[in-house]
Amino acid sequence: MSDNHGAVWWSELNTRNVEKAKEYYTKILGWTINDVPMADGMIYHVAMRNEQPVAGIFDMTNMPEMAQMPDHWFTYLAVDDVDAAAKETVDMGGQIIRAPWDAEGVGRITTLKDAAGAAIGLMTPAPEPTN
């Protein structure tokens, strides 16, 4: 196993009020927020602390699959092989919410329900760029 396997890798705020969230977290935590354009035309908001990314803010306003979900924080845990972990989750009685997909420069990601029914994200982080 790698040193990353099992680490809390990323946390993401899913909200319908991005501007209010940005105002709150910049004031309460001292974060700065970088707005990053996505390929699909959306904007992803990366929270920065001491010039290091610490969390994301995602606008779920136009996501029909999230219509009944309240605003919430969501956690992603690092695994060495996200596809194998997703299969093993199903074998253990869990459920895949979104099949593994690749996020360029980020890694391979899946969202699922663990064997106890809790929603969680797993990801195999992309390798760090080498210079």
ROKOL-536174 format. One record per atom (N, C-alpha, C, O): residue number from 1; residue in one letter; atom name; x, y, z. Coordinates in steps of 0.2 Angstrom, whole numbers, plus 5000, padded with zeros to 4 digits. Example, Ala and Ser with C-alpha at 12.3 -4.5 7.8 and 13.67 -1.06 7.14 Angstrom:
+-----+----+----+------+-------+------+
|   i | aa | at | east | north |   up |
+-----+----+----+------+-------+------+
|   1 |  A |  N | 5066 |  4972 | 5039 |
|   1 |  A | CA | 5062 |  4978 | 5039 |
|   1 |  A |  C | 5066 |  4984 | 5039 |
|   1 |  A |  O | 5071 |  4983 | 5042 |
|   2 |  S |  N | 5064 |  4989 | 5035 |
|   2 |  S | CA | 5068 |  4995 | 5036 |
|   2 |  S |  C | 5064 |  5000 | 5039 |
|   2 |  S |  O | 5067 |  5006 | 5040 |
+-----+----+----+------+-------+------+
***
This chain:
+-----+----+----+------+-------+------+
|   i | aa | at | east | north |   up |
+-----+----+----+------+-------+------+
|   1 |  M |  N | 5004 |  4994 | 5000 |
|   1 |  M | CA | 5000 |  5000 | 5000 |
|   1 |  M |  C | 5004 |  5006 | 5000 |
|   1 |  M |  O | 5010 |  5006 | 5003 |
|   2 |  S |  N | 5002 |  5011 | 4997 |
|   2 |  S | CA | 5006 |  5018 | 4996 |
|   2 |  S |  C | 5004 |  5021 | 5003 |
|   2 |  S |  O | 5000 |  5020 | 5007 |
|   3 |  D |  N | 5008 |  5027 | 5004 |
|   3 |  D | CA | 5007 |  5031 | 5010 |
|   3 |  D |  C | 5001 |  5035 | 5010 |
|   3 |  D |  O | 4998 |  5037 | 5015 |
|   4 |  N |  N | 4998 |  5036 | 5004 |
|   4 |  N | CA | 4992 |  5039 | 5003 |
|   4 |  N |  C | 4986 |  5035 | 5005 |
|   4 |  N |  O | 4980 |  5038 | 5007 |
|   5 |  H |  N | 4986 |  5028 | 5004 |
|   5 |  H | CA | 4980 |  5024 | 5005 |
|   5 |  H |  C | 4977 |  5025 | 5012 |
|   5 |  H |  O | 4981 |  5024 | 5017 |
|   6 |  G |  N | 4971 |  5026 | 5012 |
|   6 |  G | CA | 4967 |  5027 | 5018 |
|   6 |  G |  C | 4967 |  5034 | 5021 |
|   6 |  G |  O | 4964 |  5036 | 5026 |
|   7 |  A |  N | 4971 |  5039 | 5018 |
|   7 |  A | CA | 4971 |  5046 | 5020 |
|   7 |  A |  C | 4965 |  5050 | 5018 |
|   7 |  A |  O | 4962 |  5048 | 5013 |
|   8 |  V |  N | 4962 |  5054 | 5022 |
|   8 |  V | CA | 4957 |  5059 | 5020 |
|   8 |  V |  C | 4961 |  5063 | 5015 |
|   8 |  V |  O | 4965 |  5067 | 5017 |
|   9 |  W |  N | 4958 |  5063 | 5009 |
|   9 |  W | CA | 4961 |  5067 | 5004 |
|   9 |  W |  C | 4959 |  5073 | 5002 |
|   9 |  W |  O | 4962 |  5078 | 5000 |
|  10 |  W |  N | 4952 |  5074 | 5002 |
|  10 |  W | CA | 4949 |  5080 | 5000 |
|  10 |  W |  C | 4942 |  5081 | 5003 |
|  10 |  W |  O | 4938 |  5076 | 5004 |
|  11 |  S |  N | 4940 |  5087 | 5004 |
|  11 |  S | CA | 4933 |  5088 | 5007 |
|  11 |  S |  C | 4930 |  5093 | 5002 |
|  11 |  S |  O | 4934 |  5098 | 5000 |
|  12 |  E |  N | 4924 |  5093 | 5001 |
|  12 |  E | CA | 4920 |  5097 | 4997 |
|  12 |  E |  C | 4914 |  5099 | 4999 |
|  12 |  E |  O | 4910 |  5095 | 5002 |
|  13 |  L |  N | 4912 |  5106 | 4999 |
|  13 |  L | CA | 4906 |  5108 | 5001 |
|  13 |  L |  C | 4901 |  5108 | 4995 |
|  13 |  L |  O | 4903 |  5111 | 4990 |
|  14 |  N |  N | 4896 |  5105 | 4996 |
|  14 |  N | CA | 4891 |  5105 | 4990 |
|  14 |  N |  C | 4885 |  5110 | 4993 |
|  14 |  N |  O | 4882 |  5108 | 4998 |
|  15 |  T |  N | 4884 |  5115 | 4989 |
|  15 |  T | CA | 4880 |  5120 | 4991 |
|  15 |  T |  C | 4876 |  5123 | 4986 |
|  15 |  T |  O | 4878 |  5123 | 4980 |
|  16 |  R |  N | 4870 |  5126 | 4987 |
|  16 |  R | CA | 4867 |  5130 | 4982 |
|  16 |  R |  C | 4868 |  5138 | 4983 |
|  16 |  R |  O | 4865 |  5142 | 4979 |
|  17 |  N |  N | 4872 |  5140 | 4988 |
|  17 |  N | CA | 4873 |  5147 | 4989 |
|  17 |  N |  C | 4881 |  5148 | 4989 |
|  17 |  N |  O | 4884 |  5149 | 4995 |
|  18 |  V |  N | 4884 |  5147 | 4984 |
|  18 |  V | CA | 4892 |  5148 | 4984 |
|  18 |  V |  C | 4894 |  5154 | 4986 |
|  18 |  V |  O | 4899 |  5154 | 4990 |
|  19 |  E |  N | 4891 |  5160 | 4984 |
|  19 |  E | CA | 4894 |  5166 | 4987 |
|  19 |  E |  C | 4893 |  5167 | 4994 |
|  19 |  E |  O | 4898 |  5169 | 4997 |
|  20 |  K |  N | 4888 |  5165 | 4997 |
|  20 |  K | CA | 4887 |  5165 | 5004 |
|  20 |  K |  C | 4892 |  5160 | 5008 |
|  20 |  K |  O | 4895 |  5162 | 5013 |
|  21 |  A |  N | 4893 |  5154 | 5005 |
|  21 |  A | CA | 4898 |  5150 | 5008 |
|  21 |  A |  C | 4905 |  5153 | 5007 |
|  21 |  A |  O | 4909 |  5153 | 5012 |
|  22 |  K |  N | 4907 |  5156 | 5002 |
|  22 |  K | CA | 4913 |  5159 | 5001 |
|  22 |  K |  C | 4914 |  5165 | 5006 |
|  22 |  K |  O | 4920 |  5165 | 5009 |
|  23 |  E |  N | 4909 |  5169 | 5007 |
|  23 |  E | CA | 4910 |  5174 | 5012 |
|  23 |  E |  C | 4911 |  5171 | 5019 |
|  23 |  E |  O | 4915 |  5174 | 5022 |
|  24 |  Y |  N | 4907 |  5166 | 5020 |
|  24 |  Y | CA | 4908 |  5163 | 5027 |
|  24 |  Y |  C | 4915 |  5160 | 5028 |
|  24 |  Y |  O | 4918 |  5162 | 5033 |
|  25 |  Y |  N | 4917 |  5156 | 5024 |
|  25 |  Y | CA | 4923 |  5152 | 5025 |
|  25 |  Y |  C | 4929 |  5157 | 5025 |
|  25 |  Y |  O | 4934 |  5156 | 5028 |
|  26 |  T |  N | 4929 |  5162 | 5020 |
|  26 |  T | CA | 4934 |  5167 | 5020 |
|  26 |  T |  C | 4935 |  5171 | 5027 |
|  26 |  T |  O | 4940 |  5172 | 5029 |
|  27 |  K |  N | 4929 |  5173 | 5030 |
|  27 |  K | CA | 4929 |  5176 | 5036 |
|  27 |  K |  C | 4931 |  5172 | 5042 |
|  27 |  K |  O | 4935 |  5174 | 5046 |
|  28 |  I |  N | 4927 |  5166 | 5042 |
|  28 |  I | CA | 4928 |  5162 | 5048 |
|  28 |  I |  C | 4935 |  5158 | 5048 |
|  28 |  I |  O | 4938 |  5158 | 5054 |
|  29 |  L |  N | 4937 |  5156 | 5043 |
|  29 |  L | CA | 4943 |  5152 | 5043 |
|  29 |  L |  C | 4949 |  5155 | 5039 |
|  29 |  L |  O | 4955 |  5153 | 5040 |
|  30 |  G |  N | 4948 |  5161 | 5036 |
|  30 |  G | CA | 4954 |  5165 | 5033 |
|  30 |  G |  C | 4956 |  5162 | 5026 |
|  30 |  G |  O | 4961 |  5163 | 5024 |
|  31 |  W |  N | 4951 |  5158 | 5024 |
|  31 |  W | CA | 4953 |  5155 | 5017 |
|  31 |  W |  C | 4953 |  5160 | 5012 |
|  31 |  W |  O | 4949 |  5165 | 5012 |
|  32 |  T |  N | 4956 |  5159 | 5006 |
|  32 |  T | CA | 4955 |  5163 | 5000 |
|  32 |  T |  C | 4952 |  5158 | 4995 |
|  32 |  T |  O | 4953 |  5152 | 4996 |
|  33 |  I |  N | 4949 |  5160 | 4991 |
|  33 |  I | CA | 4945 |  5156 | 4986 |
|  33 |  I |  C | 4947 |  5157 | 4979 |
|  33 |  I |  O | 4947 |  5163 | 4977 |
|  34 |  N |  N | 4950 |  5152 | 4975 |
|  34 |  N | CA | 4951 |  5152 | 4968 |
|  34 |  N |  C | 4946 |  5149 | 4964 |
|  34 |  N |  O | 4944 |  5143 | 4966 |
|  35 |  D |  N | 4943 |  5153 | 4959 |
|  35 |  D | CA | 4938 |  5150 | 4955 |
|  35 |  D |  C | 4941 |  5147 | 4949 |
|  35 |  D |  O | 4945 |  5151 | 4945 |
|  36 |  V |  N | 4940 |  5141 | 4948 |
|  36 |  V | CA | 4943 |  5137 | 4942 |
|  36 |  V |  C | 4938 |  5135 | 4937 |
|  36 |  V |  O | 4934 |  5131 | 4939 |
|  37 |  P |  N | 4939 |  5137 | 4931 |
|  37 |  P | CA | 4934 |  5135 | 4926 |
|  37 |  P |  C | 4935 |  5128 | 4924 |
|  37 |  P |  O | 4940 |  5125 | 4924 |
|  38 |  M |  N | 4929 |  5125 | 4923 |
|  38 |  M | CA | 4929 |  5117 | 4922 |
|  38 |  M |  C | 4928 |  5117 | 4914 |
|  38 |  M |  O | 4925 |  5121 | 4911 |
|  39 |  A |  N | 4929 |  5111 | 4912 |
|  39 |  A | CA | 4928 |  5109 | 4904 |
|  39 |  A |  C | 4921 |  5110 | 4903 |
|  39 |  A |  O | 4919 |  5112 | 4897 |
|  40 |  D |  N | 4916 |  5108 | 4907 |
|  40 |  D | CA | 4909 |  5108 | 4906 |
|  40 |  D |  C | 4906 |  5115 | 4907 |
|  40 |  D |  O | 4900 |  5116 | 4906 |
|  41 |  G |  N | 4910 |  5121 | 4908 |
|  41 |  G | CA | 4908 |  5127 | 4908 |
|  41 |  G |  C | 4906 |  5129 | 4916 |
|  41 |  G |  O | 4905 |  5135 | 4917 |
|  42 |  M |  N | 4906 |  5125 | 4920 |
|  42 |  M | CA | 4905 |  5126 | 4927 |
|  42 |  M |  C | 4911 |  5129 | 4930 |
|  42 |  M |  O | 4917 |  5129 | 4927 |
|  43 |  I |  N | 4910 |  5132 | 4936 |
|  43 |  I | CA | 4916 |  5135 | 4940 |
|  43 |  I |  C | 4917 |  5131 | 4946 |
|  43 |  I |  O | 4912 |  5130 | 4950 |
|  44 |  Y |  N | 4923 |  5128 | 4948 |
|  44 |  Y | CA | 4924 |  5125 | 4954 |
|  44 |  Y |  C | 4928 |  5130 | 4958 |
|  44 |  Y |  O | 4933 |  5133 | 4956 |
|  45 |  H |  N | 4926 |  5130 | 4965 |
|  45 |  H | CA | 4929 |  5135 | 4969 |
|  45 |  H |  C | 4934 |  5131 | 4974 |
|  45 |  H |  O | 4932 |  5127 | 4978 |
|  46 |  V |  N | 4941 |  5133 | 4973 |
|  46 |  V | CA | 4946 |  5129 | 4978 |
|  46 |  V |  C | 4947 |  5134 | 4983 |
|  46 |  V |  O | 4950 |  5139 | 4982 |
|  47 |  A |  N | 4946 |  5131 | 4989 |
|  47 |  A | CA | 4948 |  5135 | 4996 |
|  47 |  A |  C | 4956 |  5134 | 4997 |
|  47 |  A |  O | 4958 |  5128 | 4996 |
|  48 |  M |  N | 4959 |  5139 | 4998 |
|  48 |  M | CA | 4966 |  5139 | 4999 |
|  48 |  M |  C | 4968 |  5142 | 5006 |
|  48 |  M |  O | 4965 |  5147 | 5009 |
|  49 |  R |  N | 4973 |  5139 | 5009 |
|  49 |  R | CA | 4975 |  5141 | 5016 |
|  49 |  R |  C | 4983 |  5141 | 5015 |
|  49 |  R |  O | 4986 |  5136 | 5014 |
|  50 |  N |  N | 4986 |  5146 | 5017 |
|  50 |  N | CA | 4993 |  5147 | 5016 |
|  50 |  N |  C | 4995 |  5145 | 5009 |
|  50 |  N |  O | 5000 |  5142 | 5008 |
|  51 |  E |  N | 4991 |  5147 | 5004 |
|  51 |  E | CA | 4993 |  5146 | 4997 |
|  51 |  E |  C | 4993 |  5138 | 4995 |
|  51 |  E |  O | 4995 |  5136 | 4990 |
|  52 |  Q |  N | 4990 |  5134 | 4999 |
|  52 |  Q | CA | 4989 |  5127 | 4998 |
|  52 |  Q |  C | 4981 |  5125 | 4998 |
|  52 |  Q |  O | 4977 |  5128 | 5002 |
|  53 |  P |  N | 4979 |  5121 | 4993 |
|  53 |  P | CA | 4972 |  5119 | 4992 |
|  53 |  P |  C | 4970 |  5115 | 4998 |
|  53 |  P |  O | 4974 |  5110 | 5000 |
|  54 |  V |  N | 4964 |  5117 | 5001 |
|  54 |  V | CA | 4962 |  5113 | 5007 |
|  54 |  V |  C | 4955 |  5110 | 5006 |
|  54 |  V |  O | 4953 |  5105 | 5010 |
|  55 |  A |  N | 4951 |  5113 | 5002 |
|  55 |  A | CA | 4944 |  5110 | 5001 |
|  55 |  A |  C | 4942 |  5113 | 4994 |
|  55 |  A |  O | 4944 |  5118 | 4991 |
|  56 |  G |  N | 4936 |  5110 | 4992 |
|  56 |  G | CA | 4932 |  5113 | 4986 |
|  56 |  G |  C | 4925 |  5115 | 4988 |
|  56 |  G |  O | 4923 |  5113 | 4993 |
|  57 |  I |  N | 4923 |  5119 | 4984 |
|  57 |  I | CA | 4916 |  5122 | 4985 |
|  57 |  I |  C | 4912 |  5120 | 4978 |
|  57 |  I |  O | 4915 |  5123 | 4973 |
|  58 |  F |  N | 4907 |  5116 | 4978 |
|  58 |  F | CA | 4904 |  5114 | 4972 |
|  58 |  F |  C | 4897 |  5117 | 4972 |
|  58 |  F |  O | 4893 |  5116 | 4977 |
|  59 |  D |  N | 4894 |  5120 | 4967 |
|  59 |  D | CA | 4888 |  5123 | 4966 |
|  59 |  D |  C | 4883 |  5117 | 4964 |
|  59 |  D |  O | 4884 |  5115 | 4958 |
|  60 |  M |  N | 4879 |  5115 | 4968 |
|  60 |  M | CA | 4874 |  5109 | 4966 |
|  60 |  M |  C | 4867 |  5112 | 4964 |
|  60 |  M |  O | 4863 |  5108 | 4964 |
|  61 |  T |  N | 4867 |  5118 | 4963 |
|  61 |  T | CA | 4860 |  5121 | 4961 |
|  61 |  T |  C | 4857 |  5118 | 4955 |
|  61 |  T |  O | 4851 |  5116 | 4955 |
|  62 |  N |  N | 4860 |  5116 | 4950 |
|  62 |  N | CA | 4857 |  5113 | 4944 |
|  62 |  N |  C | 4859 |  5106 | 4943 |
|  62 |  N |  O | 4859 |  5104 | 4937 |
|  63 |  M |  N | 4859 |  5102 | 4948 |
|  63 |  M | CA | 4860 |  5095 | 4948 |
|  63 |  M |  C | 4854 |  5092 | 4951 |
|  63 |  M |  O | 4852 |  5091 | 4957 |
|  64 |  P |  N | 4850 |  5089 | 4946 |
|  64 |  P | CA | 4843 |  5086 | 4948 |
|  64 |  P |  C | 4844 |  5080 | 4952 |
|  64 |  P |  O | 4840 |  5079 | 4957 |
|  65 |  E |  N | 4850 |  5077 | 4952 |
|  65 |  E | CA | 4851 |  5071 | 4956 |
|  65 |  E |  C | 4852 |  5073 | 4963 |
|  65 |  E |  O | 4852 |  5069 | 4968 |
|  66 |  M |  N | 4853 |  5079 | 4964 |
|  66 |  M | CA | 4854 |  5082 | 4971 |
|  66 |  M |  C | 4849 |  5086 | 4974 |
|  66 |  M |  O | 4849 |  5089 | 4979 |
|  67 |  A |  N | 4843 |  5086 | 4970 |
|  67 |  A | CA | 4837 |  5091 | 4972 |
|  67 |  A |  C | 4835 |  5090 | 4979 |
|  67 |  A |  O | 4833 |  5095 | 4982 |
|  68 |  Q |  N | 4835 |  5084 | 4981 |
|  68 |  Q | CA | 4832 |  5082 | 4988 |
|  68 |  Q |  C | 4837 |  5083 | 4994 |
|  68 |  Q |  O | 4836 |  5082 | 4999 |
|  69 |  M |  N | 4843 |  5084 | 4992 |
|  69 |  M | CA | 4849 |  5083 | 4996 |
|  69 |  M |  C | 4850 |  5090 | 4999 |
|  69 |  M |  O | 4850 |  5095 | 4996 |
|  70 |  P |  N | 4851 |  5091 | 5006 |
|  70 |  P | CA | 4853 |  5097 | 5009 |
|  70 |  P |  C | 4860 |  5099 | 5007 |
|  70 |  P |  O | 4864 |  5095 | 5005 |
|  71 |  D |  N | 4862 |  5105 | 5008 |
|  71 |  D | CA | 4869 |  5107 | 5007 |
|  71 |  D |  C | 4873 |  5103 | 5012 |
|  71 |  D |  O | 4871 |  5102 | 5018 |
|  72 |  H |  N | 4879 |  5101 | 5010 |
|  72 |  H | CA | 4883 |  5097 | 5015 |
|  72 |  H |  C | 4890 |  5097 | 5013 |
|  72 |  H |  O | 4892 |  5098 | 5007 |
|  73 |  W |  N | 4894 |  5094 | 5018 |
|  73 |  W | CA | 4901 |  5093 | 5016 |
|  73 |  W |  C | 4902 |  5086 | 5014 |
|  73 |  W |  O | 4898 |  5081 | 5017 |
|  74 |  F |  N | 4906 |  5084 | 5010 |
|  74 |  F | CA | 4907 |  5077 | 5007 |
|  74 |  F |  C | 4915 |  5076 | 5007 |
|  74 |  F |  O | 4919 |  5080 | 5005 |
|  75 |  T |  N | 4917 |  5070 | 5010 |
|  75 |  T | CA | 4924 |  5068 | 5010 |
|  75 |  T |  C | 4926 |  5063 | 5005 |
|  75 |  T |  O | 4922 |  5058 | 5004 |
|  76 |  Y |  N | 4932 |  5063 | 5003 |
|  76 |  Y | CA | 4935 |  5058 | 4998 |
|  76 |  Y |  C | 4941 |  5055 | 5002 |
|  76 |  Y |  O | 4945 |  5059 | 5005 |
|  77 |  L |  N | 4941 |  5049 | 5002 |
|  77 |  L | CA | 4947 |  5045 | 5005 |
|  77 |  L |  C | 4951 |  5042 | 4999 |
|  77 |  L |  O | 4949 |  5040 | 4994 |
|  78 |  A |  N | 4958 |  5043 | 5000 |
|  78 |  A | CA | 4963 |  5040 | 4995 |
|  78 |  A |  C | 4963 |  5032 | 4996 |
|  78 |  A |  O | 4964 |  5030 | 5001 |
|  79 |  V |  N | 4963 |  5029 | 4990 |
|  79 |  V | CA | 4964 |  5022 | 4989 |
|  79 |  V |  C | 4969 |  5021 | 4983 |
|  79 |  V |  O | 4970 |  5025 | 4979 |
|  80 |  D |  N | 4973 |  5015 | 4984 |
|  80 |  D | CA | 4978 |  5014 | 4978 |
|  80 |  D |  C | 4974 |  5012 | 4972 |
|  80 |  D |  O | 4977 |  5014 | 4966 |
|  81 |  D |  N | 4969 |  5009 | 4972 |
|  81 |  D | CA | 4965 |  5007 | 4966 |
|  81 |  D |  C | 4958 |  5008 | 4967 |
|  81 |  D |  O | 4954 |  5003 | 4970 |
|  82 |  V |  N | 4955 |  5013 | 4964 |
|  82 |  V | CA | 4948 |  5015 | 4966 |
|  82 |  V |  C | 4943 |  5010 | 4962 |
|  82 |  V |  O | 4938 |  5009 | 4965 |
|  83 |  D |  N | 4945 |  5007 | 4957 |
|  83 |  D | CA | 4941 |  5002 | 4954 |
|  83 |  D |  C | 4940 |  4996 | 4958 |
|  83 |  D |  O | 4935 |  4993 | 4959 |
|  84 |  A |  N | 4946 |  4993 | 4960 |
|  84 |  A | CA | 4946 |  4988 | 4965 |
|  84 |  A |  C | 4942 |  4989 | 4971 |
|  84 |  A |  O | 4938 |  4985 | 4974 |
|  85 |  A |  N | 4943 |  4995 | 4974 |
|  85 |  A | CA | 4939 |  4997 | 4980 |
|  85 |  A |  C | 4932 |  4997 | 4979 |
|  85 |  A |  O | 4928 |  4995 | 4983 |
|  86 |  A |  N | 4930 |  5000 | 4973 |
|  86 |  A | CA | 4923 |  5000 | 4972 |
|  86 |  A |  C | 4920 |  4993 | 4971 |
|  86 |  A |  O | 4914 |  4992 | 4974 |
|  87 |  K |  N | 4923 |  4989 | 4968 |
|  87 |  K | CA | 4921 |  4982 | 4967 |
|  87 |  K |  C | 4920 |  4978 | 4974 |
|  87 |  K |  O | 4915 |  4975 | 4975 |
|  88 |  E |  N | 4925 |  4979 | 4978 |
|  88 |  E | CA | 4925 |  4976 | 4985 |
|  88 |  E |  C | 4920 |  4979 | 4989 |
|  88 |  E |  O | 4917 |  4976 | 4993 |
|  89 |  T |  N | 4918 |  4986 | 4988 |
|  89 |  T | CA | 4913 |  4989 | 4992 |
|  89 |  T |  C | 4906 |  4985 | 4990 |
|  89 |  T |  O | 4902 |  4983 | 4994 |
|  90 |  V |  N | 4905 |  4984 | 4984 |
|  90 |  V | CA | 4899 |  4980 | 4981 |
|  90 |  V |  C | 4899 |  4973 | 4984 |
|  90 |  V |  O | 4894 |  4971 | 4987 |
|  91 |  D |  N | 4905 |  4970 | 4984 |
|  91 |  D | CA | 4905 |  4963 | 4987 |
|  91 |  D |  C | 4904 |  4963 | 4994 |
|  91 |  D |  O | 4901 |  4958 | 4997 |
|  92 |  M |  N | 4905 |  4968 | 4998 |
|  92 |  M | CA | 4904 |  4969 | 5005 |
|  92 |  M |  C | 4897 |  4971 | 5007 |
|  92 |  M |  O | 4895 |  4972 | 5012 |
|  93 |  G |  N | 4893 |  4972 | 5001 |
|  93 |  G | CA | 4886 |  4975 | 5003 |
|  93 |  G |  C | 4885 |  4982 | 5002 |
|  93 |  G |  O | 4879 |  4985 | 5003 |
|  94 |  G |  N | 4890 |  4986 | 4999 |
|  94 |  G | CA | 4889 |  4993 | 4998 |
|  94 |  G |  C | 4886 |  4994 | 4991 |
|  94 |  G |  O | 4884 |  4989 | 4988 |
|  95 |  Q |  N | 4886 |  5000 | 4989 |
|  95 |  Q | CA | 4882 |  5002 | 4983 |
|  95 |  Q |  C | 4886 |  5007 | 4979 |
|  95 |  Q |  O | 4888 |  5012 | 4982 |
|  96 |  I |  N | 4887 |  5007 | 4973 |
|  96 |  I | CA | 4890 |  5012 | 4969 |
|  96 |  I |  C | 4885 |  5017 | 4967 |
|  96 |  I |  O | 4880 |  5016 | 4964 |
|  97 |  I |  N | 4886 |  5024 | 4969 |
|  97 |  I | CA | 4882 |  5029 | 4967 |
|  97 |  I |  C | 4884 |  5032 | 4960 |
|  97 |  I |  O | 4880 |  5033 | 4956 |
|  98 |  R |  N | 4890 |  5033 | 4959 |
|  98 |  R | CA | 4893 |  5035 | 4953 |
|  98 |  R |  C | 4899 |  5031 | 4951 |
|  98 |  R |  O | 4904 |  5031 | 4955 |
|  99 |  A |  N | 4899 |  5028 | 4946 |
|  99 |  A | CA | 4905 |  5023 | 4944 |
|  99 |  A |  C | 4911 |  5027 | 4943 |
|  99 |  A |  O | 4911 |  5033 | 4942 |
| 100 |  P |  N | 4917 |  5024 | 4944 |
| 100 |  P | CA | 4923 |  5027 | 4944 |
| 100 |  P |  C | 4924 |  5031 | 4937 |
| 100 |  P |  O | 4922 |  5029 | 4932 |
| 101 |  W |  N | 4927 |  5037 | 4938 |
| 101 |  W | CA | 4928 |  5042 | 4932 |
| 101 |  W |  C | 4935 |  5045 | 4933 |
| 101 |  W |  O | 4937 |  5046 | 4939 |
| 102 |  D |  N | 4937 |  5048 | 4928 |
| 102 |  D | CA | 4944 |  5051 | 4928 |
| 102 |  D |  C | 4943 |  5059 | 4928 |
| 102 |  D |  O | 4939 |  5061 | 4924 |
| 103 |  A |  N | 4946 |  5062 | 4933 |
| 103 |  A | CA | 4946 |  5069 | 4933 |
| 103 |  A |  C | 4953 |  5072 | 4932 |
| 103 |  A |  O | 4958 |  5070 | 4936 |
| 104 |  E |  N | 4954 |  5075 | 4926 |
| 104 |  E | CA | 4961 |  5076 | 4924 |
| 104 |  E |  C | 4965 |  5080 | 4929 |
| 104 |  E |  O | 4962 |  5085 | 4932 |
| 105 |  G |  N | 4971 |  5078 | 4930 |
| 105 |  G | CA | 4975 |  5081 | 4935 |
| 105 |  G |  C | 4973 |  5080 | 4942 |
| 105 |  G |  O | 4977 |  5082 | 4947 |
| 106 |  V |  N | 4968 |  5077 | 4944 |
| 106 |  V | CA | 4965 |  5076 | 4950 |
| 106 |  V |  C | 4966 |  5068 | 4952 |
| 106 |  V |  O | 4969 |  5067 | 4958 |
| 107 |  G |  N | 4963 |  5064 | 4948 |
| 107 |  G | CA | 4964 |  5057 | 4949 |
| 107 |  G |  C | 4958 |  5053 | 4947 |
| 107 |  G |  O | 4953 |  5056 | 4943 |
| 108 |  R |  N | 4957 |  5047 | 4949 |
| 108 |  R | CA | 4951 |  5043 | 4947 |
| 108 |  R |  C | 4947 |  5042 | 4953 |
| 108 |  R |  O | 4949 |  5041 | 4959 |
| 109 |  I |  N | 4940 |  5044 | 4953 |
| 109 |  I | CA | 4936 |  5045 | 4958 |
| 109 |  I |  C | 4929 |  5041 | 4957 |
| 109 |  I |  O | 4927 |  5039 | 4952 |
| 110 |  T |  N | 4926 |  5039 | 4963 |
| 110 |  T | CA | 4920 |  5036 | 4963 |
| 110 |  T |  C | 4916 |  5038 | 4969 |
| 110 |  T |  O | 4919 |  5040 | 4974 |
| 111 |  T |  N | 4910 |  5038 | 4969 |
| 111 |  T | CA | 4906 |  5039 | 4975 |
| 111 |  T |  C | 4901 |  5033 | 4976 |
| 111 |  T |  O | 4899 |  5030 | 4971 |
| 112 |  L |  N | 4901 |  5032 | 4982 |
| 112 |  L | CA | 4897 |  5025 | 4984 |
| 112 |  L |  C | 4894 |  5026 | 4991 |
| 112 |  L |  O | 4895 |  5031 | 4995 |
| 113 |  K |  N | 4890 |  5021 | 4993 |
| 113 |  K | CA | 4888 |  5020 | 4999 |
| 113 |  K |  C | 4892 |  5014 | 5002 |
| 113 |  K |  O | 4892 |  5009 | 4999 |
| 114 |  D |  N | 4895 |  5015 | 5008 |
| 114 |  D | CA | 4899 |  5009 | 5011 |
| 114 |  D |  C | 4894 |  5004 | 5013 |
| 114 |  D |  O | 4888 |  5004 | 5013 |
| 115 |  A |  N | 4897 |  4998 | 5016 |
| 115 |  A | CA | 4893 |  4993 | 5018 |
| 115 |  A |  C | 4888 |  4994 | 5024 |
| 115 |  A |  O | 4883 |  4991 | 5024 |
| 116 |  A |  N | 4889 |  5000 | 5027 |
| 116 |  A | CA | 4884 |  5002 | 5032 |
| 116 |  A |  C | 4879 |  5007 | 5030 |
| 116 |  A |  O | 4874 |  5009 | 5033 |
| 117 |  G |  N | 4880 |  5009 | 5023 |
| 117 |  G | CA | 4875 |  5014 | 5020 |
| 117 |  G |  C | 4877 |  5021 | 5020 |
| 117 |  G |  O | 4873 |  5025 | 5017 |
| 118 |  A |  N | 4883 |  5023 | 5022 |
| 118 |  A | CA | 4885 |  5030 | 5022 |
| 118 |  A |  C | 4888 |  5032 | 5016 |
| 118 |  A |  O | 4892 |  5028 | 5013 |
| 119 |  A |  N | 4886 |  5037 | 5013 |
| 119 |  A | CA | 4889 |  5040 | 5007 |
| 119 |  A |  C | 4897 |  5042 | 5008 |
| 119 |  A |  O | 4898 |  5045 | 5013 |
| 120 |  I |  N | 4901 |  5040 | 5003 |
| 120 |  I | CA | 4908 |  5042 | 5004 |
| 120 |  I |  C | 4911 |  5042 | 4997 |
| 120 |  I |  O | 4909 |  5039 | 4992 |
| 121 |  G |  N | 4916 |  5046 | 4996 |
| 121 |  G | CA | 4920 |  5046 | 4990 |
| 121 |  G |  C | 4927 |  5043 | 4991 |
| 121 |  G |  O | 4930 |  5044 | 4996 |
| 122 |  L |  N | 4929 |  5039 | 4986 |
| 122 |  L | CA | 4935 |  5036 | 4986 |
| 122 |  L |  C | 4939 |  5039 | 4980 |
| 122 |  L |  O | 4936 |  5040 | 4974 |
| 123 |  M |  N | 4945 |  5040 | 4980 |
| 123 |  M | CA | 4949 |  5042 | 4974 |
| 123 |  M |  C | 4956 |  5039 | 4974 |
| 123 |  M |  O | 4959 |  5038 | 4980 |
| 124 |  T |  N | 4959 |  5038 | 4968 |
| 124 |  T | CA | 4966 |  5036 | 4967 |
| 124 |  T |  C | 4969 |  5043 | 4965 |
| 124 |  T |  O | 4968 |  5045 | 4959 |
| 125 |  P |  N | 4972 |  5047 | 4969 |
| 125 |  P | CA | 4975 |  5053 | 4967 |
| 125 |  P |  C | 4980 |  5052 | 4961 |
| 125 |  P |  O | 4983 |  5048 | 4960 |
| 126 |  A |  N | 4979 |  5057 | 4957 |
| 126 |  A | CA | 4984 |  5058 | 4951 |
| 126 |  A |  C | 4991 |  5058 | 4954 |
| 126 |  A |  O | 4992 |  5062 | 4959 |
| 127 |  P |  N | 4996 |  5056 | 4950 |
| 127 |  P | CA | 5003 |  5056 | 4953 |
| 127 |  P |  C | 5005 |  5064 | 4953 |
| 127 |  P |  O | 5003 |  5068 | 4948 |
| 128 |  E |  N | 5009 |  5066 | 4957 |
| 128 |  E | CA | 5012 |  5073 | 4958 |
| 128 |  E |  C | 5016 |  5074 | 4951 |
| 128 |  E |  O | 5020 |  5069 | 4949 |
| 129 |  P |  N | 5015 |  5080 | 4948 |
| 129 |  P | CA | 5019 |  5081 | 4942 |
| 129 |  P |  C | 5027 |  5081 | 4944 |
| 129 |  P |  O | 5029 |  5084 | 4950 |
| 130 |  T |  N | 5031 |  5079 | 4940 |
| 130 |  T | CA | 5038 |  5079 | 4941 |
| 130 |  T |  C | 5041 |  5084 | 4937 |
| 130 |  T |  O | 5039 |  5086 | 4931 |
| 131 |  N |  N | 5046 |  5088 | 4939 |
| 131 |  N | CA | 5049 |  5093 | 4935 |
| 131 |  N |  C | 5056 |  5091 | 4932 |
| 131 |  N |  O | 5059 |  5095 | 4929 |
+-----+----+----+------+-------+------+
***
